[in-house]
Structures are given as C-alpha cells and as structure tokens.
Amino acid sequence: MKTIVRLVLLGLVLLTVGMISALTAMHFAIRGREVVIPNLVGMAPVDAQRTALAEGLEMEVQREYYSPSVPEGKIMSQMPPPGTTVKRGFQVQVARSLGPQRVAIPDVTGQTPRVAQINIERRGLDLGTMATIAVPNAPADQVLAQSPPPNASGVSAPRISLLVSTPDQPAAFVMPNFVGQPLATATNLLQNAGMRMGKVTVANSEPAAANQASTGGGTPSSSQPTSSSPAQPTPAQLPTPSPSSLILAQSPAAGQKIVVGTAIEFEVSR
C-alpha cells in the first residue's frame, strides 16, 4: 500500500515539474518574439530602415512635414515611440522632415477644383481634403476657401484643403397625408409651401383642372354652323371639383420626398 502511495506522489511531482517547465518554455518563447522599438528620430530613412530590420521590425514613411529644426530628409517623429515593446514584424510608422517651408502657398480661390489641383501640385504641394457646401447664388464647382490661406507661413504640412461650392438645392419636404381632408385645405397648405396643384380628378370621371371655373369651357359655341360645315355634337360638361370635396387619393403618396415646385395631384369625391 505504501508503495502505491509513493508512486502516486512521485507521479504528481513529475507532472507538476513538467507543467512548470512547459509554462516557463512558453513564457520565454513568447518573450523571445518581443522587441523594444529603437529611437529612429534624427536618422536618415535608409539608416532608420536598417536599424528597424536589425530588430526584426518594419518601417514605413507615412507623412512628410515642414520643420525649422529637423534637417530635410531626417526622421522627425515615429509611432509607436521609442522604448515600446512590440512583437517582431511590427511596422513602425515615421514622419520625414521637409526642412523649413520654402514653397509659397498659392491662392486658388475662385478656381475650379481641377484647376486648383493642377496649380497646387505644380508647386510640389499635395491636395488635402475637399469639402463641398451649397451656397445660395454662388457659382457651382468653385473653390470658396482654402486651408492654409494664400501666402501663409509656418505651415506644418505641404497639403492644401479646399472648400468647394455645389449647386443650391431646392428646399425639400415630406409629403403629408391629405386623404380625408377637404380639397380647399390641401390647396391652401400646398400653395403656401410653394407647391403646384396638378390635376384634380373627380372619382369615376375624367380629370378636371383644380382651378376650372364652374362655367368652364364646356359651353357649346353660340355660332351657327354654316352649310359647308356639319354641326358638331355638344360635349357633356365634366364634373367640377368643389373646395369641399374630400380627397380620396393623392400623388405623390404621403411620406415621399418632394421639393418646391412639385405638382401635386388629387382624386376627390363628387
């Protein structure tokens, strides 16, 4: 019995030692794949690339900035910063100095975006972001403002962002539901909102204009037919919608987007 207990205890000890050894080996294996990022600031890109590769890292120049203190062509900043622990193969992103600003910022306001881009790139600058805005009574597709402004000094990045005008869009509304309301109510609301009344159709009849008078053009001519022209039949007078007629259907339907000047059509009751 004592021999069995001794063997079990020995097996537990060996298992514990094996687990500790495995965890230790895993820890060293993981730590062995980690490196500390070196300081690349102030180096030339070629030297910085060589230093990063020696540590098992990659390096990429992401940005370029003007700098009155860092010589042109040198690394002026890096991310992550020096001393950060990362895994091997990690990519370090750096910014390269362009030296002091020597390029004048051109004035491209009033130009089209395409012409402005050509003038910007001709001076060795880059086109930054381009935002658009609708300005009433302003010419469309024209640069309204720029950043940095013309002839600016102390610029950090060789990029110019533009604000460009777009055609003024008409005011938009959501079509309300007029079904069940009198025609006069809908007419007043729509006209005050700048909409147009289209065809108004009386149910089970032909379309009739909303503004057709009750004495409309259906009255037969009083002139007598001549002997050379046969008599024409008198057309039946179409039903005229009343301001109190209830709206049965509408087009556009309720909830649709409409703009100023949209023609609204209704079907009303007799």
TADA-V894919 format. One record per residue. N is the residue number from 1. SS is DSSP state (helix for helix, strand for strand, loop for the rest). OMEGA is omega in radians with two decimals (999 if undefined). D_CENTER is the distance of its C-alpha to the mean C-alpha in whole Angstrom. Layout:
BEGIN
N&SS&OMEGA&D_CENTER ; N&SS&OMEGA&D_CENTER
END
This chain:
BEGIN
1&loop&3.13&80 ; 2&helix&3.13&79 ; 3&helix&3.14&79 ; 4&helix&3.14&76 ; 5&helix&3.14&74 ; 6&helix&3.12&75 ; 7&helix&3.12&73 ; 8&helix&3.13&70 ; 9&helix&3.11&70 ; 10&helix&3.11&70 ; 11&helix&3.11&67 ; 12&helix&3.12&65 ; 13&helix&3.14&65 ; 14&helix&3.12&64 ; 15&helix&3.13&61 ; 16&helix&3.12&60 ; 17&helix&3.13&61 ; 18&helix&3.13&59 ; 19&helix&3.13&56 ; 20&helix&3.12&56 ; 21&helix&3.13&56 ; 22&helix&3.12&53 ; 23&helix&3.13&51 ; 24&helix&3.12&52 ; 25&helix&3.11&52 ; 26&helix&3.14&48 ; 27&helix&-3.14&47 ; 28&helix&3.13&49 ; 29&helix&3.13&47 ; 30&helix&3.14&43 ; 31&helix&3.14&44 ; 32&helix&3.12&45 ; 33&loop&3.14&42 ; 34&strand&3.12&40 ; 35&strand&3.10&41 ; 36&strand&-3.10&40 ; 37&loop&3.12&38 ; 38&loop&3.09&40 ; 39&loop&-3.11&39 ; 40&loop&-3.08&37 ; 41&loop&3.13&37 ; 42&loop&3.13&39 ; 43&loop&2.93&39 ; 44&strand&-3.11&39 ; 45&helix&-3.14&36 ; 46&helix&3.13&39 ; 47&helix&3.12&41 ; 48&helix&3.10&38 ; 49&helix&-3.14&37 ; 50&helix&3.13&41 ; 51&helix&3.13&41 ; 52&helix&-3.14&38 ; 53&helix&3.12&40 ; 54&helix&3.11&43 ; 55&loop&-3.13&42 ; 56&loop&-3.11&40 ; 57&loop&3.02&36 ; 58&strand&3.14&34 ; 59&strand&3.12&32 ; 60&strand&3.07&29 ; 61&strand&-3.06&28 ; 62&strand&-3.04&25 ; 63&strand&3.03&24 ; 64&strand&-3.11&27 ; 65&strand&2.98&28 ; 66&loop&3.12&30 ; 67&loop&3.10&33 ; 68&loop&-3.06&36 ; 69&loop&-3.13&38 ; 70&loop&-3.11&37 ; 71&loop&-3.13&39 ; 72&loop&3.10&36 ; 73&loop&-3.14&36 ; 74&strand&3.07&36 ; 75&strand&-3.10&34 ; 76&strand&3.08&33 ; 77&strand&3.14&31 ; 78&strand&3.12&31 ; 79&strand&0.04&29 ; 80&loop&-3.12&31 ; 81&loop&3.12&33 ; 82&loop&3.12&37 ; 83&loop&3.11&39 ; 84&loop&3.12&36 ; 85&strand&-3.13&38 ; 86&strand&3.09&36 ; 87&strand&3.09&37 ; 88&loop&-3.10&38 ; 89&loop&3.14&35 ; 90&loop&-3.14&32 ; 91&strand&3.08&30 ; 92&strand&3.14&31 ; 93&strand&-3.07&28 ; 94&strand&3.05&29 ; 95&strand&-3.10&28 ; 96&strand&-3.13&31 ; 97&strand&3.02&32 ; 98&loop&-3.08&32 ; 99&loop&3.13&35 ; 100&loop&3.12&35 ; 101&loop&3.14&33 ; 102&loop&-3.09&35 ; 103&loop&3.09&32 ; 104&loop&3.11&31 ; 105&loop&-3.09&28 ; 106&loop&3.06&28 ; 107&loop&-3.11&27 ; 108&loop&3.10&24 ; 109&loop&-3.11&23 ; 110&loop&3.12&24 ; 111&loop&3.02&23 ; 112&loop&-3.14&21 ; 113&helix&-3.13&18 ; 114&helix&3.12&20 ; 115&helix&3.13&23 ; 116&helix&3.12&22 ; 117&helix&3.13&21 ; 118&helix&-3.12&24 ; 119&helix&3.12&26 ; 120&helix&-3.09&24 ; 121&helix&3.12&25 ; 122&helix&3.13&29 ; 123&loop&3.12&29 ; 124&loop&3.11&28 ; 125&loop&3.14&25 ; 126&strand&3.04&22 ; 127&strand&3.13&18 ; 128&strand&3.13&16 ; 129&strand&3.12&12 ; 130&strand&3.13&12 ; 131&strand&-3.14&10 ; 132&strand&3.11&10 ; 133&strand&3.09&12 ; 134&strand&-3.12&14 ; 135&loop&3.14&18 ; 136&loop&3.07&21 ; 137&loop&3.09&24 ; 138&loop&3.10&22 ; 139&loop&-3.13&22 ; 140&loop&3.06&19 ; 141&loop&-3.13&17 ; 142&loop&3.13&19 ; 143&strand&-3.13&19 ; 144&strand&-3.11&19 ; 145&strand&-3.13&20 ; 146&strand&3.09&20 ; 147&strand&0.03&20 ; 148&loop&3.11&23 ; 149&loop&-3.14&25 ; 150&loop&3.07&27 ; 151&loop&3.12&30 ; 152&loop&3.08&29 ; 153&loop&-3.12&31 ; 154&loop&-3.14&31 ; 155&loop&-3.11&28 ; 156&loop&-3.07&27 ; 157&strand&-3.14&24 ; 158&loop&-3.13&25 ; 159&strand&3.10&21 ; 160&strand&3.09&20 ; 161&strand&-3.02&16 ; 162&strand&2.97&16 ; 163&strand&-2.99&15 ; 164&strand&3.13&15 ; 165&strand&3.05&15 ; 166&strand&3.13&14 ; 167&loop&3.12&17 ; 168&loop&-3.11&18 ; 169&loop&3.09&17 ; 170&loop&3.13&20 ; 171&loop&-3.11&20 ; 172&strand&3.13&19 ; 173&strand&3.00&21 ; 174&strand&-3.10&22 ; 175&loop&3.11&25 ; 176&loop&3.13&28 ; 177&loop&-3.13&31 ; 178&loop&-3.10&34 ; 179&loop&-3.14&36 ; 180&loop&3.14&40 ; 181&loop&3.08&39 ; 182&strand&-3.13&42 ; 183&helix&-3.11&40 ; 184&helix&3.14&41 ; 185&helix&-3.14&39 ; 186&helix&-3.12&36 ; 187&helix&-3.13&37 ; 188&helix&-3.12&37 ; 189&helix&-3.10&34 ; 190&helix&3.14&32 ; 191&helix&3.10&34 ; 192&helix&3.13&33 ; 193&loop&3.11&29 ; 194&loop&3.11&29 ; 195&loop&3.10&29 ; 196&strand&3.04&32 ; 197&strand&3.09&35 ; 198&strand&-3.14&35 ; 199&strand&3.02&38 ; 200&strand&-3.07&40 ; 201&strand&3.03&42 ; 202&strand&-3.07&45 ; 203&loop&3.12&45 ; 204&loop&3.10&48 ; 205&loop&3.09&48 ; 206&loop&3.12&46 ; 207&strand&3.07&43 ; 208&strand&-3.12&44 ; 209&strand&-3.09&43 ; 210&loop&-3.08&42 ; 211&loop&-3.14&43 ; 212&loop&3.13&46 ; 213&loop&3.14&50 ; 214&loop&3.09&52 ; 215&loop&-3.00&55 ; 216&loop&-2.99&52 ; 217&loop&3.12&53 ; 218&loop&-3.12&55 ; 219&loop&-3.13&58 ; 220&loop&-3.12&60 ; 221&loop&-3.14&62 ; 222&loop&-3.13&65 ; 223&loop&-3.13&66 ; 224&loop&3.10&69 ; 225&loop&3.08&68 ; 226&loop&-3.11&71 ; 227&loop&-3.10&73 ; 228&loop&-3.13&71 ; 229&loop&-3.13&68 ; 230&loop&3.12&68 ; 231&loop&3.13&67 ; 232&loop&3.12&63 ; 233&loop&3.13&62 ; 234&loop&3.14&61 ; 235&loop&3.11&57 ; 236&loop&-3.13&57 ; 237&loop&-3.12&55 ; 238&loop&3.09&51 ; 239&loop&3.14&51 ; 240&loop&3.13&49 ; 241&loop&3.13&46 ; 242&loop&3.08&47 ; 243&loop&-3.14&45 ; 244&loop&3.12&46 ; 245&loop&-3.14&45 ; 246&strand&-3.13&43 ; 247&strand&3.14&40 ; 248&strand&-3.13&40 ; 249&strand&-3.11&36 ; 250&strand&3.07&33 ; 251&strand&0.08&31 ; 252&loop&-3.14&28 ; 253&loop&3.12&28 ; 254&loop&3.12&27 ; 255&loop&3.13&24 ; 256&loop&3.13&22 ; 257&strand&3.10&20 ; 258&strand&3.13&22 ; 259&strand&-3.14&22 ; 260&loop&3.14&24 ; 261&loop&3.13&27 ; 262&loop&3.09&27 ; 263&strand&-3.11&30 ; 264&strand&3.14&31 ; 265&strand&-3.11&34 ; 266&strand&2.89&37 ; 267&strand&-3.04&39 ; 268&strand&3.09&42 ; 269&loop&3.12&45 ; 270&loop&999&49
END
